[in-house]
């Protein structure tokens, strides 16, 4: 049975110990919006493994001299990048589902410069006709 890293299971004291921080530091990060845990029905904070990992990253950045505002901006940008990467993967998958080998259109260019559309598997009539495979771009 795998543990869901997004499941909010740690109370603030456990999360603080796992992140090697004081619980008051976690409260401050929550107020500043740097790491915002889930809330249990009694309004107590519940941290996930991802939250603890993020707290460790915040600590690493802070120890390298990055301000809290800078840390918040870095985390926001990382979230945006992750969301965009996910969206690109979705769109790529959708595009690959829509596109098939039959999407290619085949044309022959006649000796007089005329363009003749060919059915798949059909050969040009004369040897002087050149065959061109055209693949439509997205949106065409």
C-alpha positions as CSV (number, residue, x, y, z in Angstrom):
1,X,0.0,0.0,0.0
2,X,1.5,3.3,-1.1
3,X,1.3,6.4,1.0
4,X,-0.2,9.5,-0.7
5,X,2.3,12.3,-0.4
6,X,-0.5,14.8,-0.7
7,X,-2.5,13.4,2.2
8,X,-2.5,15.9,5.1
9,X,-1.6,13.6,8.0
10,X,1.0,15.4,10.2
11,X,0.1,17.8,13.0
12,X,2.3,20.9,13.3
13,X,4.6,19.5,15.9
14,X,5.4,16.4,13.8
15,X,5.8,18.4,10.6
16,X,8.1,20.8,12.4
17,X,10.2,17.9,13.7
18,X,10.4,16.3,10.3
19,X,11.4,19.6,8.7
20,X,13.8,20.3,11.6
21,X,12.1,23.6,12.4
22,X,10.2,25.2,15.3
23,X,6.4,25.0,15.1
24,X,6.2,28.8,15.3
25,X,8.3,29.0,12.1
26,X,5.7,26.9,10.4
27,X,2.9,29.2,11.6
28,X,4.8,32.2,10.2
29,X,5.2,30.5,6.8
30,X,1.5,29.7,6.8
31,X,0.6,33.4,7.6
32,X,3.0,34.6,4.8
33,X,1.5,32.0,2.3
34,X,4.8,30.3,1.8
35,X,3.7,26.8,2.9
36,X,-0.1,26.6,3.5
37,X,-1.2,23.3,5.1
38,X,-4.7,21.9,5.0
39,X,-7.0,22.5,7.9
40,X,-8.7,19.8,10.0
41,X,-12.3,20.3,11.1
42,X,-11.1,21.9,14.3
43,X,-9.0,24.4,12.4
44,X,-5.8,22.7,13.3
45,X,-3.1,22.5,10.6
46,X,-2.4,19.3,8.9
47,X,0.8,18.9,6.8
48,X,1.4,16.4,4.0
49,X,4.7,14.8,3.0
50,X,4.8,17.3,0.1
51,X,4.4,20.2,2.6
52,X,7.3,18.8,4.7
53,X,9.4,18.6,1.5
54,X,8.5,22.1,0.7
55,X,9.5,23.2,4.2
56,X,12.9,21.6,3.8
57,X,13.3,23.5,0.5
58,X,12.3,26.7,2.2
59,X,14.9,26.1,4.9
60,X,17.6,25.3,2.3
61,X,16.8,28.5,0.4
62,X,16.7,30.6,3.6
63,X,20.1,29.2,4.7
64,X,21.5,30.2,1.2
65,X,20.5,33.8,1.9
66,X,17.3,34.1,0.0
67,X,14.7,36.3,1.6
68,X,11.2,35.0,2.5
69,X,9.7,37.1,-0.2
70,X,12.2,35.7,-2.7
71,X,11.4,32.2,-1.4
72,X,7.7,32.8,-1.9
73,X,8.3,34.0,-5.5
74,X,10.5,31.0,-6.3
75,X,7.9,28.6,-5.0
76,X,5.1,30.4,-7.0
77,X,7.2,30.1,-10.1
78,X,7.9,26.5,-9.5
79,X,4.2,25.8,-9.2
80,X,3.5,27.7,-12.4
81,X,6.2,25.7,-14.2
82,X,4.8,22.4,-12.9
83,X,1.2,23.4,-14.0
84,X,2.4,24.4,-17.5
85,X,4.4,21.2,-17.9
86,X,1.3,19.2,-16.9
87,X,-0.8,21.2,-19.4
88,X,1.8,20.6,-22.2
89,X,1.7,16.9,-21.5
90,X,-2.1,16.9,-21.7
91,X,-2.1,18.8,-25.0
92,X,0.6,16.6,-26.4
93,X,-1.4,13.5,-25.5
94,X,-4.6,15.0,-27.0
95,X,-2.7,15.9,-30.2
96,X,-1.3,12.4,-30.5
97,X,-4.8,10.9,-30.1
98,X,-6.3,13.2,-32.7
99,X,-3.5,12.7,-35.3
100,X,-3.3,9.5,-37.2
101,X,-1.3,8.3,-40.2
102,X,-4.3,9.1,-42.3
103,X,-3.9,12.8,-41.6
104,X,-1.2,13.1,-44.3
105,X,-2.6,14.3,-47.6
106,X,-0.8,13.2,-50.8
107,X,-0.6,15.4,-53.9
108,X,1.0,15.0,-57.3
109,X,2.4,17.9,-59.3
110,X,1.7,17.5,-63.0
111,X,4.0,18.5,-65.8
112,X,2.0,21.7,-66.4
113,X,2.3,22.7,-62.8
114,X,-1.2,21.6,-61.8
115,X,-1.8,19.9,-58.4
116,X,-3.7,16.7,-58.2
117,X,-4.9,15.1,-55.0
118,X,-4.2,11.4,-54.7
119,X,-6.1,8.8,-52.7
120,X,-3.9,6.9,-50.2
121,X,-2.1,4.1,-52.1
122,X,-2.8,5.7,-55.5
123,X,0.2,6.3,-57.8
124,X,0.6,9.3,-60.1
125,X,-0.3,8.6,-63.7
126,X,2.9,9.8,-65.4
127,X,6.5,9.5,-64.2
128,X,6.8,13.2,-64.6
129,X,4.5,13.9,-61.7
130,X,6.2,14.5,-58.4
131,X,4.5,13.2,-55.2
132,X,4.3,15.5,-52.2
133,X,3.1,14.4,-48.8
134,X,1.6,17.3,-46.8
135,X,0.9,17.1,-43.1
136,X,-1.4,19.8,-41.8
137,X,-0.2,21.9,-38.9
138,X,-2.2,22.3,-35.8
139,X,-5.1,24.5,-36.4
140,X,-5.3,23.9,-40.2
